[in-house]
Amino acid sequence: MIAVGRLTFGGAAVALLLLVTAGTAIADTVRDRQWHLVSLGIADAHKVSQGESVIVAIPDTGVDTRHAELTTAVLSGKGLGEGNTTDGRTDTDGHGTAVAGLIAGRGLPNGGGVLGIAPKSMILPIQTTRGGDSIGSPALLAEGVDWATTHGAKVICIAAVTNEDPRLQEAVERALTADVVVVAGVGNTPEQTEVGFPAKLPGVLAVGGTGRNSEHASISATGPETLVAAPAADIVSTRPAGQYASGSGTSYATAIVSGVVALVRAKFPGLSGPEVVRRITATAVDKGKPGRDEEFGFGVVDPLAALTATLPSAAPQVSAVPSEVGSGPVGGGGGVGGWGVWIGVVGVVAVGVVGVLRWRRWRAGS
């Protein structure tokens, strides 16, 4: 995960446990290390949807397209900031390339390489920060969100936390109004102890992290705005120049959930953004305390259930949030972009708790 403004790329969140070139035989074992694919039942989900043609924007450090798994997956994007003349398809840090691989990695022949959650989706790279010692800003992230919204993105993956800024909040609101699903991570401990900005904003799909046994990942921040959780520990993905790395952090969980959103948008192109998010939260596998909680939200994302479950036609619309969500800022008048305020219906849909949604203030984290 990155923090924009006080830019830190992962810290303990990104431990390079594996670093090899794609041309070595070790590349053939990378898929075996992608434990989250098995844990989430991605092989079965891919029989239903692979995210065909859905554009997922990544405002981040750019995406290195020299990786075989990403060569055909990345569109021409945009480089932002003074003197940045790139089209987003370069990455000197590696964070954006890792996020892209988890979302749309095409894999390699004979089951090798990194396979993304939505391997037929397309990545729209927006270089809003160059990583390393450079300083990102909420203003550039806001500009990146706006650029994604006006250039065909149906999903925006924000694997970053930043300072609260009205420009970024307004950009997110514009994206939501344009029916884009905005996914953001809650942030990494110890730097982030509560749900960060912009994951905290109303309408944003705020993602927490889990470990190999679907337990809460200690690196993941917690808070009442959390909506779902996904794998965030020892996650292998692509890195620049044909390399691979393994690390931990809610950036990985955010990328995985962004991929699931792409699967659902491809399977159900007629669903609005709020309906897509409702489908994902309603079918999540409940963990932790019964019902929604601050670690898992409504539970661990279940891609196959999100693609196949039959949901009630609608959840009731009310003016209050569930008591466990707390009394923080909730926004009025039905939420951002007319999405409304949803709370839970008691009942079981597939393997999750049915339709509990409440859009709240978000801050980005991943």
Buried (B, 14 or more C-beta within 10 A) or exposed (E): BBBBBEBBBBBEBBBEEBEBEBEEEBBBBBBEBBBBBEBBEBEEBBEBBBBBEBBBBBBBBBBBBBBBBBEEBBBEBBBBBEEBEBBBBBBEBBBBBBBBBBBBBBBBEEEBBBBBBBBBBBBBBBBBBBBEEEEBBBBBBBBBBBBBBEBEBBBBBBBBBBBBBEBBBEBBBBBBBBBBBBBBBBBBBEBBEBBBBBBBBBBBBBBBBBBEEBBBBEBBBBBBBBBBBBBBBBBBBBBBEBBBBBBBBBBBBBBBBBBBBBBBBBBBEEBBBBBBBBBBBBBBBBBBEEBBBBBBBBBBBBBBBBBBBEBEEEBEEEEEBBEEBEEBEBBEEBBBBEBBBBBBBEEEBBBBBBBBBBBBBBBBBB
